[in-house]
């Protein structure tokens, strides 16, 4: 019984770690996406104001 509980705890911990890793990847992707969008927006505004 205790062995089963221990295995269950390990499984939960692994699942939680994976969940955190997924969130971290998503956050990194969001940061990259926003950076690219911001740079593109600035370039567009720069060209509009230059012309």
Biopython code that builds the backbone (N, CA, C, O; Angstrom):
import numpy as np
from Bio.PDB.StructureBuilder import StructureBuilder

atoms = [
    (1, "UNK", "N", (0.835, -1.199, 0.000)),
    (1, "UNK", "CA", (0.000, 0.000, 0.000)),
    (1, "UNK", "C", (0.876, 1.259, 0.000)),
    (1, "UNK", "O", (0.663, 2.183, -0.785)),
    (2, "UNK", "N", (1.871, 1.270, 0.905)),
    (2, "UNK", "CA", (2.734, 2.456, 0.968)),
    (2, "UNK", "C", (3.573, 2.589, -0.299)),
    (2, "UNK", "O", (3.852, 3.696, -0.759)),
    (3, "UNK", "N", (3.973, 1.440, -0.857)),
    (3, "UNK", "CA", (4.726, 1.452, -2.109)),
    (3, "UNK", "C", (3.902, 2.104, -3.208)),
    (3, "UNK", "O", (4.427, 2.883, -4.002)),
    (4, "UNK", "N", (2.618, 1.789, -3.257)),
    (4, "UNK", "CA", (1.729, 2.353, -4.269)),
    (4, "UNK", "C", (1.618, 3.868, -4.094)),
    (4, "UNK", "O", (1.661, 4.623, -5.066)),
    (5, "UNK", "N", (1.472, 4.303, -2.822)),
    (5, "UNK", "CA", (1.364, 5.735, -2.556)),
    (5, "UNK", "C", (2.636, 6.461, -2.990)),
    (5, "UNK", "O", (2.581, 7.555, -3.551)),
    (6, "UNK", "N", (3.768, 5.838, -2.725)),
    (6, "UNK", "CA", (5.054, 6.456, -3.102)),
    (6, "UNK", "C", (5.144, 6.600, -4.620)),
    (6, "UNK", "O", (5.555, 7.645, -5.124)),
    (7, "UNK", "N", (4.760, 5.555, -5.344)),
    (7, "UNK", "CA", (4.778, 5.596, -6.811)),
    (7, "UNK", "C", (3.830, 6.682, -7.310)),
    (7, "UNK", "O", (4.142, 7.416, -8.247)),
    (8, "UNK", "N", (2.665, 6.770, -6.665)),
    (8, "UNK", "CA", (1.681, 7.766, -7.057)),
    (8, "UNK", "C", (2.239, 9.176, -6.854)),
    (8, "UNK", "O", (2.053, 10.047, -7.704)),
    (9, "UNK", "N", (2.922, 9.399, -5.733)),
    (9, "UNK", "CA", (3.522, 10.706, -5.458)),
    (9, "UNK", "C", (4.558, 11.052, -6.526)),
    (9, "UNK", "O", (4.608, 12.181, -7.014)),
    (10, "UNK", "N", (5.382, 10.068, -6.881)),
    (10, "UNK", "CA", (6.402, 10.283, -7.915)),
    (10, "UNK", "C", (5.745, 10.672, -9.239)),
    (10, "UNK", "O", (6.192, 11.592, -9.924)),
    (11, "UNK", "N", (4.682, 9.958, -9.581)),
    (11, "UNK", "CA", (3.978, 10.233, -10.836)),
    (11, "UNK", "C", (3.416, 11.656, -10.818)),
    (11, "UNK", "O", (3.505, 12.379, -11.811)),
    (12, "UNK", "N", (2.837, 12.051, -9.680)),
    (12, "UNK", "CA", (2.279, 13.398, -9.562)),
    (12, "UNK", "C", (3.375, 14.438, -9.722)),
    (12, "UNK", "O", (3.202, 15.440, -10.415)),
    (13, "UNK", "N", (4.510, 14.185, -9.067)),
    (13, "UNK", "CA", (5.608, 15.152, -9.127)),
    (13, "UNK", "C", (6.124, 15.289, -10.553)),
    (13, "UNK", "O", (6.374, 16.399, -11.023)),
    (14, "UNK", "N", (6.283, 14.158, -11.243)),
    (14, "UNK", "CA", (6.762, 14.188, -12.627)),
    (14, "UNK", "C", (5.777, 14.950, -13.515)),
    (14, "UNK", "O", (6.181, 15.744, -14.365)),
    (15, "UNK", "N", (4.491, 14.700, -13.311)),
    (15, "UNK", "CA", (3.459, 15.360, -14.092)),
    (15, "UNK", "C", (3.495, 16.863, -13.849)),
    (15, "UNK", "O", (3.345, 17.657, -14.778)),
    (16, "UNK", "N", (3.699, 17.250, -12.572)),
    (16, "UNK", "CA", (3.745, 18.666, -12.194)),
    (16, "UNK", "C", (4.951, 19.335, -12.841)),
    (16, "UNK", "O", (4.850, 20.447, -13.358)),
    (17, "UNK", "N", (6.105, 18.643, -12.808)),
    (17, "UNK", "CA", (7.314, 19.189, -13.436)),
    (17, "UNK", "C", (7.094, 19.396, -14.928)),
    (17, "UNK", "O", (7.488, 20.419, -15.488)),
    (18, "UNK", "N", (6.462, 18.416, -15.564)),
    (18, "UNK", "CA", (6.194, 18.519, -17.005)),
    (18, "UNK", "C", (5.283, 19.711, -17.274)),
    (18, "UNK", "O", (5.481, 20.446, -18.241)),
    (19, "UNK", "N", (4.284, 19.898, -16.415)),
    (19, "UNK", "CA", (3.343, 20.998, -16.570)),
    (19, "UNK", "C", (4.077, 22.333, -16.480)),
    (19, "UNK", "O", (3.820, 23.240, -17.271)),
    (20, "UNK", "N", (4.992, 22.454, -15.514)),
    (20, "UNK", "CA", (5.764, 23.678, -15.347)),
    (20, "UNK", "C", (6.629, 23.909, -16.586)),
    (20, "UNK", "O", (6.733, 25.032, -17.079)),
    (21, "UNK", "N", (7.243, 22.842, -17.080)),
    (21, "UNK", "CA", (8.102, 22.948, -18.265)),
    (21, "UNK", "C", (7.286, 23.446, -19.463)),
    (21, "UNK", "O", (7.744, 24.303, -20.218)),
    (22, "UNK", "N", (6.079, 22.905, -19.629)),
    (22, "UNK", "CA", (5.205, 23.337, -20.733)),
    (22, "UNK", "C", (4.890, 24.821, -20.601)),
    (22, "UNK", "O", (4.954, 25.564, -21.580)),
    (23, "UNK", "N", (4.546, 25.256, -19.375)),
    (23, "UNK", "CA", (4.214, 26.656, -19.154)),
    (23, "UNK", "C", (5.414, 27.540, -19.451)),
    (23, "UNK", "O", (5.275, 28.618, -20.029)),
    (24, "UNK", "N", (6.605, 27.070, -19.048)),
    (24, "UNK", "CA", (7.812, 27.853, -19.284)),
    (24, "UNK", "C", (8.055, 28.005, -20.782)),
    (24, "UNK", "O", (8.396, 29.091, -21.251)),
    (25, "UNK", "N", (7.880, 26.910, -21.538)),
    (25, "UNK", "CA", (8.064, 26.974, -22.991)),
    (25, "UNK", "C", (7.072, 27.948, -23.603)),
    (25, "UNK", "O", (7.423, 28.747, -24.472)),
    (26, "UNK", "N", (5.830, 27.873, -23.141)),
    (26, "UNK", "CA", (4.797, 28.758, -23.678)),
    (26, "UNK", "C", (5.151, 30.212, -23.381)),
    (26, "UNK", "O", (4.992, 31.080, -24.239)),
    (27, "UNK", "N", (5.631, 30.476, -22.167)),
    (27, "UNK", "CA", (5.976, 31.839, -21.788)),
    (27, "UNK", "C", (7.133, 32.339, -22.647)),
    (27, "UNK", "O", (7.133, 33.485, -23.096)),
    (28, "UNK", "N", (8.116, 31.473, -22.871)),
    (28, "UNK", "CA", (9.264, 31.841, -23.703)),
    (28, "UNK", "C", (8.787, 32.169, -25.115)),
    (28, "UNK", "O", (9.231, 33.148, -25.715)),
    (29, "UNK", "N", (7.881, 31.346, -25.640)),
    (29, "UNK", "CA", (7.334, 31.579, -26.976)),
    (29, "UNK", "C", (6.598, 32.914, -27.025)),
    (29, "UNK", "O", (6.723, 33.665, -27.992)),
    (30, "UNK", "N", (5.817, 33.210, -25.958)),
    (30, "UNK", "CA", (5.087, 34.481, -25.897)),
    (30, "UNK", "C", (6.056, 35.654, -25.913)),
    (30, "UNK", "O", (5.828, 36.643, -26.610)),
    (31, "UNK", "N", (7.148, 35.545, -25.139)),
    (31, "UNK", "CA", (8.121, 36.629, -25.076)),
    (31, "UNK", "C", (8.745, 36.864, -26.454)),
    (31, "UNK", "O", (8.868, 38.003, -26.902)),
    (32, "UNK", "N", (9.134, 35.778, -27.116)),
    (32, "UNK", "CA", (9.737, 35.888, -28.446)),
    (32, "UNK", "C", (8.740, 36.494, -29.429)),
    (32, "UNK", "O", (9.084, 37.374, -30.219)),
    (33, "UNK", "N", (7.497, 36.008, -29.368)),
    (33, "UNK", "CA", (6.457, 36.494, -30.274)),
    (33, "UNK", "C", (6.209, 37.989, -30.086)),
    (33, "UNK", "O", (6.117, 38.736, -31.060)),
    (34, "UNK", "N", (6.101, 38.427, -28.808)),
    (34, "UNK", "CA", (5.848, 39.839, -28.536)),
    (34, "UNK", "C", (7.026, 40.699, -28.969)),
    (34, "UNK", "O", (6.843, 41.808, -29.471)),
    (35, "UNK", "N", (8.249, 40.179, -28.772)),
    (35, "UNK", "CA", (9.441, 40.930, -29.184)),
    (35, "UNK", "C", (9.428, 41.153, -30.690)),
    (35, "UNK", "O", (9.659, 42.266, -31.163)),
    (36, "UNK", "N", (9.156, 40.088, -31.441)),
    (36, "UNK", "CA", (9.128, 40.186, -32.903)),
    (36, "UNK", "C", (8.019, 41.146, -33.355)),
    (36, "UNK", "O", (8.224, 41.966, -34.250)),
    (37, "UNK", "N", (6.857, 41.032, -32.731)),
    (37, "UNK", "CA", (5.738, 41.907, -33.088)),
    (37, "UNK", "C", (6.098, 43.364, -32.820)),
    (37, "UNK", "O", (5.813, 44.246, -33.629)),
    (38, "UNK", "N", (6.735, 43.603, -31.663)),
    (38, "UNK", "CA", (7.105, 44.961, -31.271)),
    (38, "UNK", "C", (8.107, 45.554, -32.260)),
    (38, "UNK", "O", (7.983, 46.708, -32.669)),
    (39, "UNK", "N", (9.095, 44.753, -32.636)),
    (39, "UNK", "CA", (10.114, 45.216, -33.584)),
    (39, "UNK", "C", (9.473, 45.524, -34.939)),
    (39, "UNK", "O", (9.770, 46.551, -35.548)),
    (40, "UNK", "N", (8.601, 44.641, -35.406)),
    (40, "UNK", "CA", (7.934, 44.868, -36.690)),
    (40, "UNK", "C", (7.086, 46.132, -36.651)),
    (40, "UNK", "O", (7.084, 46.915, -37.601)),
    (41, "UNK", "N", (6.372, 46.327, -35.556)),
    (41, "UNK", "CA", (5.528, 47.510, -35.408)),
    (41, "UNK", "C", (6.387, 48.767, -35.455)),
    (41, "UNK", "O", (6.043, 49.737, -36.130)),
    (42, "UNK", "N", (7.502, 48.747, -34.737)),
    (42, "UNK", "CA", (8.405, 49.901, -34.744)),
    (42, "UNK", "C", (8.956, 50.173, -36.138)),
    (42, "UNK", "O", (9.046, 51.328, -36.553)),
    (43, "UNK", "N", (9.327, 49.116, -36.868)),
    (43, "UNK", "CA", (9.838, 49.292, -38.231)),
    (43, "UNK", "C", (8.781, 49.920, -39.134)),
    (43, "UNK", "O", (9.075, 50.824, -39.917)),
    (44, "UNK", "N", (7.546, 49.429, -39.014)),
    (44, "UNK", "CA", (6.454, 49.956, -39.841)),
    (44, "UNK", "C", (6.234, 51.442, -39.529)),
    (44, "UNK", "O", (6.112, 52.267, -40.433)),
    (45, "UNK", "N", (6.186, 51.762, -38.234)),
    (45, "UNK", "CA", (5.996, 53.167, -37.831)),
    (45, "UNK", "C", (7.158, 54.024, -38.306)),
    (45, "UNK", "O", (6.966, 55.159, -38.743)),
    (46, "UNK", "N", (8.366, 53.476, -38.218)),
    (46, "UNK", "CA", (9.563, 54.202, -38.660)),
    (46, "UNK", "C", (9.469, 54.551, -40.154)),
    (46, "UNK", "O", (9.740, 55.680, -40.563)),
    (47, "UNK", "N", (9.075, 53.544, -40.955)),
    (47, "UNK", "CA", (8.973, 53.796, -42.406)),
    (47, "UNK", "C", (7.844, 54.771, -42.720)),
    (47, "UNK", "O", (7.968, 55.594, -43.627)),
    (48, "UNK", "N", (6.749, 54.683, -41.976)),
    (48, "UNK", "CA", (5.618, 55.600, -42.221)),
    (48, "UNK", "C", (6.042, 57.036, -41.912)),
    (48, "UNK", "O", (5.768, 57.956, -42.682)),
    (49, "UNK", "N", (6.714, 57.210, -40.775)),
    (49, "UNK", "CA", (7.124, 58.566, -40.393)),
    (49, "UNK", "C", (8.236, 59.095, -41.289)),
    (49, "UNK", "O", (8.334, 60.302, -41.507)),
    (50, "UNK", "N", (9.080, 58.195, -41.815)),
    (50, "UNK", "CA", (10.171, 58.605, -42.700)),
    (50, "UNK", "C", (9.603, 59.085, -44.039)),
    (50, "UNK", "O", (10.099, 60.053, -44.617)),
    (51, "UNK", "N", (8.570, 58.409, -44.525)),
    (51, "UNK", "CA", (7.941, 58.762, -45.788)),
    (51, "UNK", "C", (6.856, 59.801, -45.525)),
    (51, "UNK", "O", (6.189, 60.248, -46.458)),
]
sb = StructureBuilder()
sb.init_structure("model")
sb.init_model(0)
sb.init_chain("A")
sb.init_seg("    ")
for serial, (resi, resn, name, xyz) in enumerate(atoms, 1):
    if name == "N":
        sb.init_residue(resn, " ", resi, " ")
    sb.init_atom(name, np.array(xyz, "f"), 0.0, 1.0, " ", f" {name:<3s}", serial, name[0])
structure = sb.get_structure()
